[in-house]
């Protein structure tokens, strides 16, 4: 979602920069004034893009960190659950083995 937001902002800024550039080119100012305005507009757009990049990077870092923590928590729960189930299986197998030993002992006595 952050990627879509970043792309949308980039598209809006690009459109604004192109529109401003065209508007400046058709303005009745001197060439030096027009170049100065274009330079200012480019610097402003660069600052906005840099700001958006930092915000998007920060948001992605936060989401990645949260996803990693969630994954680690779920993995820990899964391993814990599997450990309990393995203990239950081992206990059942031990009980069955003891039952078989008792049956075997009875058969050997006969």
Secondary structure, DSSP 4 states (H G I P E B T S, - for coil): -HHHHHHHHHHHHHHHHHHHHHHHHTSSS-HHHHHHHHHHHHHHHHHHHHHHHHHHHHHHHHHHHHHHHHHHHHHHHHHHHHHHHHHHHHHHHHHHHHHHHHHHHHHHH-
